[in-house]
Amino acid sequence: MKSSTSFNIIPTLKAHHLPFADLSKIIPPDKKLLQKSIRRFRPNSKNYEDSWGYVIQSTRYGGFKWYDPKSNSLIFFGRKSDSDPTLVVPSFYATPENLAHIIHQIEVAMKTSCTIIKNVNSEEIGAYTPFGFRPYKKTESWCTEARFDDQTFPQIVIDLQKTIEARGSSFQNLRTTLNKNPNVEIKKYKDQYNDEVLRLFAMRDKVSKDFSLDMNGMYFTSHAMYPKASVDKYVIIDKNTHEIIGFTATSGISTETTALVAAIFKPSIRIESVWGIYKTMEIKLHEGLQRINLGGNETKEAFNFMQEKFRPTELLYKTHLIYDPKELV
């Protein structure tokens, strides 16, 4: 996918010789840096945004990071889209005061304003407002369809043991689906599956199956990084046709919790998709994990579907803030 030359921000920032931290592109070894920051700032995290899989997806447009080894503060930046250069901070490990200071310096250097901060705990808004952050105004939103993007509906945290056992009336819906016993299997992802998985993403976007075509659909562009990424990947295969009908991926958050960062299936597949997600959870339970965060949702329909099938034990409410210090004047 083509990107604007204005997104090449690292040389621009370096030219200002910012003395307070290092700015650099996001690279695979940063996964360890992220994990170090989580251990320091919130070692028992269940937050979806604390997974490496989320970071690389949410910074796919012009992503870069700011890291200060003295304070151990880490802030990830990206652009809102390939056509909207608005700066977005999807994940950060810094105090509200430090976050505001760094954003201010970067905005001055880049001649931009109104950076969007995602994944702020709803109950912590008050800690940010003294430093120039504000909620969306009534006329503002991430987009028309989802005011807070995938933070519009809360993150769904699942107790893996309870869900895999699926006992009691609350799991009747899940048991009914699983008892239909689709003729499919789950396997660990291999490089040989790459082209077929990418075609699956394109198919989900209703794009031509002709792989020679440019593929710019939402599902394709938001998941194309995963087959090569350092996350745990699986494919769901139809035993009759040997066709890959689904792809799932998880990415660790903390020692006890992981995130489901991808669950893409052929269009109109429901039973197999529930089975594939369930089996992915089962693998994570057998690996010793206790919880999985399914992430937030843009739509009520998607939120209700996941909630009714997998019965969360906790919902994490997130919101967006805008860095807009002029509002304090």
Secondary structure, DSSP 8 states (H G I E B T S, - for coil): ----GGG-HHHHHHTTT-SS-EEEE--TTHHHHHHHHHHHH-TT---GGGSHHHHHHHTTTT-EEEEETTTTEEEEEEES-SS---EEE--EES-HHHHHHHHHHHHHHHT----EEEEEEGGGHHHHGGGTEE---TT--S-SS-TTGGGSB-EEEEEHHHHHHT-SGGGHHHHHHHTT--SEEEEE--GGGHHHHHHHHHHHTT--S-TTS----HHHHHHTTGGGSSSEEEEEEETTT--EEEEEEEEE-SSSEEEEEEEEE-TT--HHHHHHHHHHHHHHHHTT--EEE---BSSHHHHHHHHHHH--SEEE-EEEEEE-GGGG-
